[in-house]
C-alpha cells in the first residue's frame, strides 16, 4: 500500500513539473484599480474576459524567478461586477501542464461544474486548450478573489481580485468616497513545485532540506522569503519597490483587503490611521474600529479609513504571523517579515519621499478573532438536524483521468461507489442543517474554506469537539466562507445543504480536502 501511494505521489510530482522559459518582462500590478464611475444600479449584463495562463520571468521584490501569471499581469486581472451579472471567462492554458481557475467564495448555485476545483468538479484544462467558465453572480456581494486550483500553481502567481457590487449593501455599510483593492501575500523565491518536493520528502528535516526546524517535526512548510502588497515588495538585497495607495485629503476610503498568500496569516495596519471593519468574506458587519486586522490565507476584509491626518505619506504594514512558522530561518529578517506600502495624500503627489511614520495608535484593539463582530443583517442559526465530526488523519487524493463529479455521476449518485480511502466524502441527499465539527490536531493554525457556501461558525474552542459539552452559540454567529482553526482546537460550522453539487472543504496550506 505504501509503495503504491509513493508511486502515485511520484507520478503527480512529475506531472506538476514545469519547464523553464525565456525571460519575459512582467507587467506588475496592472488592472487593480476599481472603476470610479461604476454604476452599482445598472441592470444585469454579461461581462466577458479573455485570459491566457503562461509561465514567465518576474521579480516582484527585486529577486528574479519563474512565475505563473494570467495575461502577463501579477496580480492577475480584476473582475468587477454587479450582483446579477453573468461572468464569462475564456481561459487559454499556455502552460505545459494542466490548470483550472477557482472562484473563491462564489456560490455557483446551479453551476457547480464551473467551481474550478481540479479532480473534484473538473479535469484540468489541457496544455494549449481553452475552457470557458460561464456563471451568474446571484445572492451575494463583497470582496473575494480567484486563483488556480491545480496543485500549487497559485503560489507562483495565478491569483487576482473579485469585487461584487450591489445596491443592497448600502443598507449595511457606512458611506465612503472611493475604494481600492489591497492584495497581501507571502512570497517565495523558490518555485512552488520544488517546495512541494521538499515538503513531501520522507524525513525531510534529517536530510537537511528544512534545517533549523523546531522540535522533531518531520514535515513543515517553507518559511516565506518576503511579503508583497499589490504585487510588489522589498527584499533584503535592497531590491523591489513600494505599492502606493492614494487618498484624497479629507476623504473616506474603503480598502478591500485580500490575503492571497499560501501559508501565513497577515497583520495589516496603516500608521496613524484607524481601520473601521465593515465586511468579512462578503458578510457585512457592524462597524468596528481597530488599529490592525489579522487575515488568514484566503480571508478578506473591507475597512474604511479617513484621510484626515496631516497631509503626507504613511507606512502601510503587512506583517507575517511568525508564530505559524514551524522552523527558524536565517532568511527571515526584519525586511522579509514585514511588507511595506505607502499611503499618500493626493495633495502631496507626485512626491516620492518615503514615510517617516511609526505605528503608534493607542486605545484601539487589534482584531485577530471575529467573536467581537456582529454580522449584518442579523441572522440566528437554524437548529442542526445532523452532525458530522472529522478529526482523522486522512488526506484527499485527486483522481487521475477523472474527477469526483464525473465518478459520482457514473456511480448513479451514490458516494459509496467512490474510492472512500482517498475521496473522503460526506453525502447529504436532502436539504439539511449540518454541524460539521472539525478538530485541528496539528501543532499549527489552519485556514479552512468551504466551497459554495457561507457557513455560520457556531462553535470554537480548545481541544477536540465533545458533543454536549463543547459550547455552541446560535445567536447571530459569524458568517464567512474561510475561518482559521488554531492549533489543537476545534470549530463547528453550521451548513445548510441547499446548494446542489459536490463542494470541496479545503484546509490550507496543503491541498487536502473533504467533498460535500
Long-range contacts (C-beta under 8 A, 24 or more apart in sequence): 8-397, 8-400, 9-200, 11-400, 12-151, 12-398, 13-193, 13-196, 13-197, 13-200, 15-97, 16-97, 16-151, 16-152, 16-193, 16-196, 17-97, 17-193, 18-55, 18-66, 18-68, 18-95, 18-96, 18-97, 18-191, 18-193, 19-55, 19-96, 20-66, 21-54, 21-55, 21-56, 21-57, 21-66, 22-57, 23-56, 23-57, 23-64, 24-56, 24-57, 24-72, 25-72, 26-56, 26-57, 26-58, 26-59, 26-60, 26-67, 26-69, 26-72, 26-74, 27-72, 27-73, 27-74, 28-58, 28-60, 28-73, 28-74, 28-231, 28-232, 29-73, 29-74, 29-75, 29-230, 29-231, 29-232, 29-243, 30-73, 30-77, 31-73, 31-76, 31-77, 31-78, 31-160, 32-75, 32-78, 32-161, 32-180, 32-181, 32-183, 32-230, 32-231, 33-78, 33-180, 33-181, 34-78, 34-80, 34-163, 34-179, 34-180, 34-181, 35-80, 36-178, 38-80, 38-165, 40-82, 40-165, 40-166, 40-167, 41-167, 42-82, 43-84, 44-82, 44-84, 44-85, 44-86, 45-82, 45-85, 45-86, 46-85, 46-86, 46-87, 46-88, 47-79, 47-81, 47-85, 47-86, 47-87, 47-88, 48-88, 48-89, 48-90, 49-77, 49-79, 49-87, 49-88, 49-89, 49-90, 50-89, 50-90, 50-92, 51-76, 51-77, 51-89, 51-90, 51-91, 51-92, 51-101, 52-91, 52-92, 52-94, 53-91, 53-92, 53-93, 53-94, 53-95, 53-99, 53-148, 53-158, 54-94, 54-95, 55-94, 55-95, 58-157, 59-239, 59-240, 60-187, 60-228, 60-231, 60-232, 60-233, 60-240, 61-187, 61-225, 61-226, 61-228, 61-232, 61-233, 61-234, 61-235, 61-239, 61-240, 62-234, 62-235, 62-237, 62-238, 62-239, 62-240, 62-241, 63-189, 63-225, 63-235, 63-237, 63-239, 65-189, 65-190, 65-191, 66-156, 66-191, 67-156, 67-157, 68-95, 68-148, 68-153, 68-156, 68-157, 68-158, 69-157, 69-158, 70-158, 70-160, 73-160, 74-157, 74-231, 75-157, 75-159, 75-160, 75-161, 75-183, 75-230, 75-231, 75-260, 76-146, 76-157, 76-158, 76-159, 76-160, 77-160, 78-160, 78-161, 78-162, 78-163, 78-181, 79-146, 79-160, 79-161, 79-162, 79-163, 80-162, 80-163, 80-165, 81-137, 81-162, 81-163, 81-164, 81-165, 82-137, 82-164, 82-165, 82-166, 83-137, 83-138, 83-139, 83-140, 83-141, 83-164, 83-165, 83-166, 83-168, 84-136, 84-137, 84-138, 85-136, 85-137, 86-134, 86-135, 86-136, 86-137, 87-133, 87-134, 87-135, 87-136, 87-137, 88-132, 88-133, 88-134, 89-132, 89-133, 89-134, 90-130, 90-131, 90-132, 91-125, 91-130, 91-131, 91-132, 91-133, 92-129, 92-130, 93-125, 93-126, 93-127, 93-128, 93-129, 93-130, 93-131, 94-127, 94-128, 95-127, 96-127, 97-124, 97-127, 97-150, 97-151, 98-123, 98-124, 98-125, 98-126, 98-127, 98-150, 99-124, 99-125, 99-148, 99-150, 99-153, 99-158, 100-124, 100-125, 100-131, 100-148, 100-149, 100-150, 101-133, 101-146, 101-147, 101-148, 101-149, 101-158, 102-146, 102-147, 102-148, 102-149, 102-451, 103-133, 103-135, 103-144, 103-146, 103-162, 104-144, 104-145, 104-146, 104-147, 104-162, 104-298, 104-449, 104-481, 105-140, 105-142, 105-144, 105-145, 105-162, 105-281, 105-282, 105-300, 105-454, 105-481, 105-482, 106-135, 106-137, 106-140, 106-144, 106-162, 106-452, 107-138, 107-139, 107-140, 107-452, 107-453, 107-499, 108-135, 108-452, 108-499, 108-501, 109-138, 109-139, 109-452, 109-499, 110-500, 111-135, 111-136, 112-405, 112-452, 112-499, 112-500, 112-501, 112-502, 112-503, 113-405, 113-501, 115-451, 115-452, 115-501, 115-503, 115-504, 116-146, 116-149, 117-149, 117-451, 117-504, 117-513, 118-149, 118-150, 118-151, 118-398, 118-403, 119-398, 119-399, 119-402, 119-403, 119-404, 120-398, 120-403, 120-404, 120-405, 120-502, 120-504, 120-513, 120-515, 121-403, 121-404, 121-405, 121-501, 121-502, 122-403, 122-405, 123-401, 123-402, 123-403, 123-406, 124-150, 137-164, 140-164, 140-282, 140-454, 141-165, 141-166, 141-168, 141-169, 141-282, 142-169, 142-279, 142-281, 142-282, 142-283, 142-284, 142-300, 142-302, 143-181, 143-256, 143-257, 143-258, 143-279, 143-281, 143-282, 143-300, 143-301, 143-302, 144-258, 144-281, 144-282, 144-300, 145-183, 145-258, 145-260, 145-298, 145-300, 147-260, 151-192, 151-193, 151-196, 151-511, 152-192, 152-193, 152-195, 152-196, 152-262, 152-511, 153-192, 154-260, 154-262, 155-188, 155-192, 155-195, 155-262, 156-191, 156-192, 159-183, 159-185, 159-260, 161-256, 161-258, 163-256, 164-282, 169-284, 171-377, 172-278, 172-284, 172-376, 172-377, 173-278, 173-279, 173-284, 173-302, 174-252, 174-276, 174-278, 174-287, 174-304, 175-252, 176-252, 176-253, 176-254, 176-304, 177-248, 177-251, 177-252, 177-253, 178-247, 178-248, 178-251, 178-253, 178-254, 179-253, 179-254, 179-255, 179-256, 180-245, 180-253, 180-254, 180-255, 180-256, 181-230, 181-255, 181-256, 181-258, 182-229, 182-230, 182-245, 182-255, 182-256, 182-257, 182-258, 182-268, 182-316, 182-341, 183-228, 183-229, 183-230, 183-231, 183-257, 183-258, 183-260, 184-227, 184-228, 184-229, 184-257, 184-258, 184-259, 184-260, 184-261, 184-266, 184-268, 184-295, 184-318, 184-339, 185-227, 185-228, 185-259, 185-260, 185-261, 185-262, 186-224, 186-226, 186-227, 186-228, 186-261, 186-262, 186-263, 186-264, 186-266, 186-320, 187-224, 187-225, 187-226, 187-227, 187-228, 187-233, 188-222, 188-224, 188-225, 188-262, 189-225, 190-222, 190-225, 192-262, 195-222, 198-222, 199-510, 205-327, 210-327, 211-327, 212-327, 212-328, 212-329, 212-330, 213-326, 213-327, 213-328, 214-326, 214-327, 214-328, 217-326, 217-327, 217-443, 220-326, 220-327, 221-263, 221-325, 221-326, 221-444, 221-509, 222-263, 223-325, 223-327, 223-329, 223-331, 223-332, 224-261, 224-262, 224-263, 224-264, 224-320, 224-332, 224-336, 225-331, 225-336, 226-335, 226-336, 226-339, 227-266, 227-318, 227-319, 227-320, 227-336, 227-337, 227-338, 227-339, 228-339, 229-316, 229-318, 229-339, 229-340, 229-341, 230-341, 232-341, 233-339, 233-340, 234-335, 234-339, 234-340, 235-335, 235-336, 236-333, 236-335, 236-336, 242-340, 242-341, 242-342, 242-354, 243-316, 243-341, 243-342, 244-341, 244-342, 244-343, 244-344, 245-316, 245-341, 245-342, 245-343, 245-344, 246-344, 246-345, 246-346, 246-349, 247-305, 247-307, 247-343, 247-344, 247-345, 247-346, 248-307, 248-345, 248-346, 249-307, 249-311, 249-345, 249-346, 249-347, 250-307, 250-308, 251-306, 251-307, 252-304, 252-305, 252-306, 252-307, 253-304, 253-305, 253-306, 253-307, 254-278, 254-302, 254-303, 254-304, 255-302, 255-303, 255-304, 255-305, 256-300, 256-302, 257-293, 257-295, 257-300, 257-301, 257-302, 257-303, 258-295, 258-300, 259-295, 259-296, 259-297, 259-298, 259-299, 259-300, 260-297, 260-298, 261-297, 262-297, 262-508, 262-509, 263-297, 263-324, 263-508, 263-509, 264-297, 264-320, 264-321, 264-322, 264-324, 264-325, 265-294, 265-295, 265-296, 265-297, 265-320, 265-321, 265-324, 265-445, 265-447, 265-484, 266-294, 266-295, 266-318, 266-319, 266-320, 266-321, 266-339, 267-292, 267-293, 267-294, 267-317, 267-318, 267-319, 267-321, 267-366, 268-292, 268-293, 268-294, 268-295, 268-316, 268-317, 268-318, 269-293, 269-316, 269-317, 269-359, 269-361, 270-305, 270-314, 270-315, 270-316, 270-317, 270-343, 271-314, 271-315, 271-316, 271-317, 271-343, 271-355, 271-357, 271-358, 271-359, 271-360, 272-309, 272-314, 272-357, 272-360, 272-361, 273-305, 273-306, 273-307, 273-309, 273-314, 273-343, 273-361, 274-305, 274-306, 274-361, 274-364, 275-303, 275-304, 275-305, 276-303, 276-304, 276-305, 277-301, 277-302, 277-303, 277-367, 277-373, 278-302, 278-303, 278-304, 280-370, 280-373, 280-478, 280-480, 281-454, 281-479, 281-480, 281-481, 281-482, 282-454, 282-480, 282-481, 283-375, 283-376, 283-454, 283-478, 283-479, 283-480, 284-375, 284-376, 284-377, 285-373, 285-374, 285-375, 285-376, 286-373, 286-374, 286-376, 288-367, 288-372, 288-373, 289-364, 290-364, 290-365, 290-366, 290-367, 291-359, 291-361, 291-364, 291-365, 291-366, 292-366, 292-367, 293-366, 293-367, 294-321, 294-366, 294-367, 294-368, 296-445, 296-447, 296-482, 296-483, 296-484, 296-508, 297-447, 297-482, 297-508, 297-509, 298-447, 298-449, 298-482, 298-508, 299-447, 299-480, 299-482, 299-483, 299-484, 305-343, 307-343, 307-345, 311-345, 311-347, 311-348, 312-344, 312-345, 312-348, 312-355, 313-342, 313-343, 313-344, 313-345, 313-348, 313-351, 313-353, 313-354, 313-355, 313-357, 314-342, 314-343, 314-355, 314-357, 315-340, 315-341, 315-342, 315-343, 315-355, 315-357, 315-358, 315-359, 316-340, 316-341, 316-342, 316-343, 317-359, 321-445, 323-445, 324-444, 324-445, 326-443, 326-444, 370-457, 370-478, 370-480, 371-460, 371-478, 373-478, 374-476, 375-476, 375-477, 375-478, 375-479, 378-476, 379-456, 379-476, 379-479, 380-474, 380-475, 380-476, 381-456, 381-458, 381-474, 381-475, 381-477, 381-494, 382-433, 382-494, 382-496, 383-433, 383-474, 384-433, 384-434, 384-435, 384-494, 385-432, 385-433, 385-434, 386-428, 386-432, 386-433, 386-434, 386-435, 387-434, 387-435, 387-436, 387-437, 387-467, 388-426, 388-434, 388-435, 388-436, 388-437, 389-436, 389-437, 389-438, 389-439, 389-465, 389-467, 390-436, 390-437, 390-438, 390-439, 390-514, 391-438, 391-439, 391-441, 391-464, 391-465, 391-490, 393-441, 394-421, 394-424, 395-424, 395-510, 395-512, 396-422, 396-423, 396-424, 396-511, 396-512, 396-513, 396-514, 396-515, 397-422, 397-423, 399-423, 404-502, 404-515, 405-501, 405-502, 408-502, 415-515, 423-515, 424-513, 424-514, 424-515, 425-514, 425-515, 425-516, 426-514, 426-515, 426-516, 428-497, 428-516, 430-497, 431-496, 431-497, 431-498, 432-496, 432-497, 433-494, 433-495, 433-496, 433-497, 434-494, 434-495, 434-496, 434-497, 435-472, 435-492, 435-493, 435-494, 435-495, 436-492, 436-493, 436-494, 436-495, 436-505, 437-465, 437-467, 437-490, 437-491, 437-492, 437-493, 438-465, 438-485, 438-490, 438-491, 438-492, 438-493, 439-464, 439-465, 439-489, 439-490, 440-485, 440-486, 440-487, 440-488, 440-489, 440-490, 440-491, 441-488, 442-487, 442-488, 443-487, 443-488, 444-487, 445-484, 445-485, 445-486, 445-487, 446-484, 446-485, 446-507, 446-508, 447-482, 447-483, 447-484, 447-485, 447-507, 447-508, 448-482, 448-483, 448-484, 448-485, 448-491, 448-493, 448-505, 448-506, 448-507, 448-508, 449-481, 449-482, 449-505, 449-506, 449-507, 449-508, 450-481, 450-482, 450-493, 450-495, 450-503, 450-505, 450-516, 451-481, 451-503, 451-504, 451-505, 451-506, 452-499, 452-501, 452-503, 453-481, 453-495, 453-496, 453-499, 453-503, 454-479, 454-480, 454-481, 455-479, 455-480, 455-481, 455-483, 455-493, 455-494, 455-495, 456-493, 456-494, 456-495, 457-483, 457-491, 457-492, 457-493, 457-494, 458-492, 458-493, 458-494, 459-490, 459-491, 459-492, 460-485, 460-489, 460-490, 460-491, 460-492, 461-489, 461-490, 462-488, 462-489, 462-490, 463-488, 463-489, 463-490, 464-490, 465-490, 465-492
